[in-house]
Amino acid sequence: MRRDTFLKSMVALAATGALPLSAWAAANIKMMIPANPGGGWDTTGRALGKALTDSKLADTVTFDNKGGAAGALGLAQFVNGSKGDPNAMMIMGAVMLGGIITGKPPVSLSQATPIARLTSEYNVFVLPANSQFKSMKDVIDQLKKDPGSVKWGGGSRGSTEHIAAAMIAQRVGVDPSKINYVAFRGGGEATAAILGGNVTVGGSGFSEFAEYINAGKMKPIAVTSAQRLPGINVPTLKEQGIDVEIGNWRGVYGAPGITPEQRKALTDLVLAAVKTPAWAEAVKKNDWTPAVMSGDAFAKFVDDEFASLRATMVKSGMV
């Protein structure tokens, strides 16, 4: 049976009540991307949308980019404008939790409905090619001597690389509030600062730095994953005696006020999408690590992650 014929059959069965609503495709998905075009959340949202439409799990997917305040502006628009909409979804992730903790927006993530975690992208720390340092050990030795002399460069205040730098300091016995972190508005600014030797060490997702690492313009010295990343011969922080593991995970939330049945339908839709060839291609292209988790387990993960991040951020003076 052809796939489109199969899906039409499922729709017919759902209409008669023989199949639950969650078994058939949503007609029109509205996806909030709380970031400007071109970044990690935008790439994730559009890859998910392509997976939904290519596989005919959804007829259409429309995108709304609303950047600013580490996702808090998009979150506010989503919470206030999508109440009860079973076809609305929002891309979010670890960076949003950091933004909420530091920015204290007027709306709460708990007002929306957790659906699923999709991926995790681990950070890599790099040195400029002409750095006086050769390894993470060299950086740590200098950090212990004079914390302010080590300039960490990366994304926004409260980003995963900012939090990772604070965690590294804490684990090696340095007051995390004394780290010298330089936040940049985008990956391009951070990359330029590293290439120009304007920061001591830079951090970001591996895909952001891959071309410069491969060209010998940046020297990778550590990754924040539990094990070495496939095909990337860079030691983990844990291998180097620094007990830090943190991923820049990304996920999906549904609108406030949807019913349990609507939540299940949206969850089933997303879980079906991440099993498609289009999604697999996006994961490979972007060097994402699959990290699928859904339902109550995902909701608990977010709560635990929020508490853990907040504790680290308070100790480091970010809050």
N, C-alpha and C positions, 0 to 999 in steps of 0.2 A: 504493500500500500504506500502511495506517495505521502510524503510528510504533510503537505498542505491538506490532503484528503483526510489524513489521520487527525490533524488538528481540528478540522471542521466537524469530524465525527465526535470528538471530545466536547466541542462546544454544544452540539446537539444534545449529547447525553447530560451535560451540565444543566442545560435549560430544562430538562425534564426532571432534574433532581437525582438522576442516576449517578452523577459524579458531583463532588463538591466544587464550589466556585473556584477553589484553589487549583483545580486541575486544568483550567483553560486560560487562554491569553487575555490580558488586559488590553483594551482598545487603544487608549492614548495615555502614555505615561508623561507626567510633568516632572522634570528633574531640576532641582535647585542645586547649583554648584556655587558654594559660598566663597568663591575665589575668582580672580581675573583669569581670562583665557590663557592657556599655555602651561600652567603649573601642574603639579601632581594630582590635585583634586579634579581639575578640568580634564586631564588625560584619563583619569579613572572613570569619571562620569560619562565621558563620550565613548570610551571603550565598552562600558556596560550598556549604554544605549545602542551601540552598534550590534552587540551580542543579542540584545532583545529583538531588534528589528530584523537582523540577518536570519535569525532562526524562526522568525514569525511568532515569537512569544508575545510581541506587542506590535500593533499596527503602526503606531508612530511614537516617537519620543521627542519632546521639545525640551530645550535647555534654557535655563535662566542663570546667567553669571552675575553674582553680586559679591564682589570682593571687599575686603577691609576688616580690620580688627581681628585677624586670625580666624576668620569665619563667623564672627559674632554678628556682623551686619546681615549676612545671608541667613543665619539662624533666626534672627528676629523677624525677618521678612517671611521665612518659611512658617514659623510658629504662628504668626499673626494672620497670614494669608491663606493657609492651607488646611484649616481646621476641618476635620471630618472627611477630607478628600482621600478616598482609598487608592487613587492612582498617582498620588504625589509622593515623591521621594527626595531625599537630600543626601548628597555625599558629605562625609565628615571624617574625622580621624583624630589622631593623637594631638595634632597641632591645635585643633579646636578646643580640646580640654585645657591646654596651656593658656590659650587666649581667654577662655572663660575665667580661669583662675586669676589671671593678671588683670583682665579688663572689667570683670564683674558686670556683664551686660544686664539689661533689664528683663531679659527672658532667660529661661533655664533649658538646658538640653533635656531635662527630665520631662518637659512638657511635650516633647515629640516622642515617637514610638520606635524603640530599637528594633532593627530588622536583622542585619547581618554584618559581620566583619568579612572583608574580602581578601585583602593582601597585607603584607608588611614589607616595607623597604628599609633595610638596615642602613645605618649611617657608616660612612668611611671617613676617617680622619687623614688628612694629607698635609704634607709640607711643601712649600715652594721648592722648585728644583735646585735653587741656589742657597737653600737654608744651611745655616751652620750646624743644625741638628740632623741626625741620621735616623733616629728611631723614636718611638714613644717613650722609651726609657730616658732618652736625652731630654725630652720635653718635661717629663715628670721630675727629673733631677733639678731642672731649672725652676719648675713650678714650686718645688719645696724651698728653694733658696729665696725666690722672690716672686710670689704669685702674680703681682701686677705686671711683671716684665713679659709674661706669656700672653700674647693677644690671640684669643680664640675668635675666629670669624665664622659666621654662619647666617642662618635665617633669622626670622623675627624673634624678639624677646619671648621666651617661653617655648621656643621650638624644641624639637627632640635633640638637636645637636647642642643647644644651649643647656638643656637639662642634663644631657650626657656629660658635658664638660663639668657641670656642677657635681654630678655623681662621681666622676673620676677624681676630682679634688677631694671630695669627702672620703672616698675609699683609700686614698694615699695619705690621709692625715693632714690635708690642707683645708682651712676654713673656706667653704664654698662661696661665702659672701664676698671673698676677696678676689675671685677670678675676674679677669679683665676680658669681658665678652663684648665683641663688636657685632651688633645686629645689622643685617643688610635687608633692604626691602625686597630683593629678588635674587635668584640664583646667578644672574649675570653680574650683578654688583659684587657678590661674594667671590665669584670666580676671578674677576678682574683684580680684586684685592689680593687674592692668593698668588696669582700669576705675577703680580707686581711686587710681591714680597712685603706687602703692607700689613699682613697679619702673620703671626708665628705659625699657627696651625689652623686649617680650615676643616669644616665638617659639612656633609650633605649626604643625600642618597647617592649610592655608587653610580647610578645612571647619569647623574648630573656632572660627574667628574671623569667618567670613563674615557672620553676621547683625549683628555689632557694627561691622564695617567698613562694611557697607551702610547702617547707621543713623548713621554718622558718629561713633561712640563710640571708634573706634580708627582710627589713620592708618597704612596699610600703607606701608612704606618699601623693602622688598626681598624677593625670593623667591630660594630656593636652587637653582632649576632652571637648566638650560643656556640655555633660551629662556623668554620670557614665557609664562605659562600661558594657555591659550585662554580668552578672555572676561574675563581679569583684567588690567587695565592697570597692572601693578606692575612696575617695572624689576628685572632680575636683579642679583645682586651683581656678576656679571662685567661687566655693562653699566656698572657704577659703578667699575670698575677694581679690584675685589676678586676674585681668582681662587679662588672657592669655589663648589663644586657638591656638594650632598649631598641624597639623598632618603631618606625614611623608608619604605623598601621592605618588603614583606611577602611571605612565601612559605609553603611547605608542606614538611614533612619526614615521612617514613615511619618505621616502627618499626625498632629495631636488629635485625639478623640476618635480614632478609627476603632471599629469593633474587633474583638478577638478573631472573628472569621476573616475580616478584611486584612488584618495583620498576617494571618496565616497565608492568605492568597498572595499577598505581596512578597512574603518570605519565600514561598514556593517558586514564585516568578524569578526572584533574584538567584535562588539556588539552582534553578534550571539554566539561567543565563550563564553562570560561571562554569557550566559543563559543556559549553558550546565551543566549536573550533575557533570562532571569532575571538572569544575571551582568551583561549589558550594562546592564540597568536599575540594578543596584547600583552599577556603576562611574560611571554618570552622576549618580545621586543623591548619591553621596559625594565627587564631584570627584576620583576616583582617576585616576592616569595608568596605563594598561595598560603592563606591563613584563614580559611573559611570557618566561621562560627556563627551560629544563629540562635534565635529565640531567647529564652531566659538565661542561657549560658553567656550569650553576648551581652545582655543587659547587666549581668553580674560582673563580667569582665570590665565593662566601661566604668561601673561604680568603683571597683577595686583600683583600676588604673587612675581614676580621678583622685582618689585618696592618696595613692602612692606618689603621684606627680605633685600634688599639693604639698605633701610633707617635704619633698625634696626642694621645691621652690621656696617654701617658707625658710628652710635652713640656709638657702643660698641668697636670701634677700630679694628674690624676685617678686614676692608678695608683701 
